[in-house]
Amino acid sequence: MAKRNFEWATVMYEHSSYDVCVAMYHDEVFQVDEIRPIDSEIDITPVMDVRVIGWMFEKAKDEIEQREDLPYPSTTYIGRQVGEW
């Protein structure tokens, strides 16, 4: 099974949507790689407040961990599966 190096999630912040790219290795999430306004190719992380980046990272991580289509099971997904038994 191939690992994914990056995962994308869409996050709402102050009435706008952003695509957040999170650098990942298996089910370990490391850091935000870039943040783009929806329909943009421009990375805005260099001009963002570090607290907003951190908030978006947490939201993106939560969304990614809820996915069932990852090539590896996230710990959140495994917990949901165990709870269904």
C-alpha positions as CSV (number, residue, x, y, z in Angstrom):
1,M,0.0,0.0,0.0
2,A,1.5,3.3,-1.1
3,K,1.8,6.1,1.4
4,R,0.5,9.6,0.7
5,N,2.8,12.5,1.4
6,F,0.1,15.2,1.4
7,E,-3.6,15.4,2.0
8,W,-5.9,18.3,1.2
9,A,-8.9,19.5,3.2
10,T,-11.3,22.4,2.7
11,V,-11.8,24.6,5.7
12,M,-14.2,27.5,6.3
13,Y,-12.8,30.5,8.0
14,E,-14.6,33.9,8.4
15,H,-17.1,33.2,5.7
16,S,-14.5,32.0,3.1
17,S,-13.3,28.6,2.1
18,Y,-9.6,27.6,1.9
19,D,-7.8,24.5,0.7
20,V,-5.3,23.3,3.3
21,C,-2.5,21.0,2.3
22,V,-1.2,18.9,5.2
23,A,2.1,17.1,5.0
24,M,1.5,13.5,6.2
25,Y,3.3,10.2,6.6
26,H,1.0,7.2,7.1
27,D,-1.4,8.3,9.8
28,E,1.0,10.8,11.3
29,V,0.1,14.4,10.6
30,F,3.1,16.8,10.6
31,Q,2.4,20.3,9.4
32,V,0.6,22.6,7.1
33,D,2.3,22.7,3.7
34,E,0.3,25.4,2.2
35,I,-3.1,27.2,2.3
36,R,-4.9,28.5,-0.7
37,P,-8.1,30.4,-1.1
38,I,-10.6,28.2,-3.0
39,D,-10.0,28.3,-6.8
40,S,-6.6,29.9,-6.4
41,E,-3.1,28.5,-6.9
42,I,-1.5,31.1,-4.5
43,D,-0.1,29.9,-1.2
44,I,-1.1,32.5,1.4
45,T,0.7,31.0,4.4
46,P,3.6,33.5,4.3
47,V,1.2,36.4,5.0
48,M,-1.0,34.6,7.6
49,D,-1.1,34.8,11.3
50,V,0.5,31.7,12.9
51,R,-2.6,31.3,15.2
52,V,-4.9,31.1,12.2
53,I,-2.6,28.6,10.5
54,G,-2.7,26.5,13.6
55,W,-6.5,26.7,13.8
56,M,-6.8,25.7,10.1
57,F,-4.4,22.9,10.7
58,E,-6.5,21.4,13.4
59,K,-9.7,21.7,11.3
60,A,-8.0,20.1,8.3
61,K,-6.5,17.3,10.4
62,D,-10.0,16.6,11.9
63,E,-11.5,16.4,8.4
64,I,-8.7,14.2,7.1
65,E,-9.0,11.8,10.0
66,Q,-12.7,11.3,9.3
67,R,-12.1,10.0,5.8
68,E,-12.6,6.4,5.1
69,D,-10.9,6.4,1.7
70,L,-7.3,6.9,3.0
71,P,-4.8,4.2,1.9
72,Y,-4.2,3.6,5.6
73,P,-6.7,3.6,8.5
74,S,-6.6,6.8,10.6
75,T,-6.8,6.2,14.4
76,T,-10.2,8.1,14.4
77,Y,-11.5,5.8,11.7
78,I,-10.3,2.7,13.6
79,G,-12.1,4.0,16.7
80,R,-15.3,4.5,14.8
81,Q,-15.1,0.9,13.5
82,V,-14.5,-0.5,16.9
83,G,-17.5,1.5,18.3
84,E,-19.8,0.0,15.7
85,W,-19.2,-3.5,16.8
